[in-house]
Amino acid sequence: MKHKKNGFILNTAFIFEKILAAVVLIAVFLGTIDVLRLIWDTYIVNFENIIQYEQLNDMLGQILLLVIGVELVVMLSLHLPGALIEALLYAIARKMLLIPKKEGMLEILLGVIAIAGLFIIKKYLIDHHEDDENEKTLEDHKVDFVCKALPIFCRNRKDKNHVCTCQKNEEKDEEVES
């Protein structure tokens, strides 16, 4: 009986997590429209005005915030350590970008050390399940997404070392039919 309650709670949490990921994705989509409108106004409509450093910095900060939102959705969806590391990398990069010019180099140095630490963690502390075919890395998920969205890209890849999941499934289907 206790196991059923825990299962129900975990399933509810999982569904709630997916709903939150969808809400974040919608917010990122709407933010993208705002960024495109800002770019249109700044570069097309008011092209005779010179872009100030603060305007460009704000625009890049807004774009990186959208990227962090997308990485948050990936992190909520895949539950992979690599997704968390990438989200943290973008968050630190955004923070470093938004440091005012008048601030000291200490903040930038700390940001560089944090990014280096994340790369070290990614390289040495995250288990790479190369021998386990059931475990997919973040890069495998990205390639599979592109493969499913644009199958022509997957079939015309010059890198023959990596085979997309959809190609593996097609090969298995062909073997079964034979």
C-alpha positions, 0 to 999 in steps of 0.5 A: 500500500505504501509503495502505491502511494509513493508511485502516485506521488512520483507520477504526480510530480513527474506530470507536474514537472512536464507541465512546468517545462511546457510553461517555461517553453511557452515563456521562452517562445514569447520572449523570443518574439520580444527579442525579435521585435527588439532587434527589428526596432533597433537594427531595421527601423532605427538603423540611423542611430548607433547601437549603444553598448548598454543596448547590445549588452541588454539584448545579449543578456535577454537572449542568453536568458532565453537559452537558459530557459531552453536548457532548463526545459531540457534539464527537466525533460531528460534528467541528465547531469550533462543538461544541468551542467550546460544550464549552469554554464549558460547561467554563469556566462550570462552573469559574466556578460551582464557585469557592468564595465565599472566592476573589477576583474574579480567577478570575471575571474570567479566566473572563469574559475566556475566555468573551468570547474564545470568543465572539469566536473563534466570531463572527470566526474560525470559517468560516461556510460559508453558501454551501456547502450540503454543510457543516452548522453545529452549529445545523443538526445540532441542528434536524435531530435535533429534526426527526427525533426530533419531526417534528411540531415541524419541520412546525409551526415558525413560523420559515419561514426554516429548513427542516429536512433531513427537509423538504428530503428530503420535498420532493425525493421529491415532486419526483421522484415528480411 
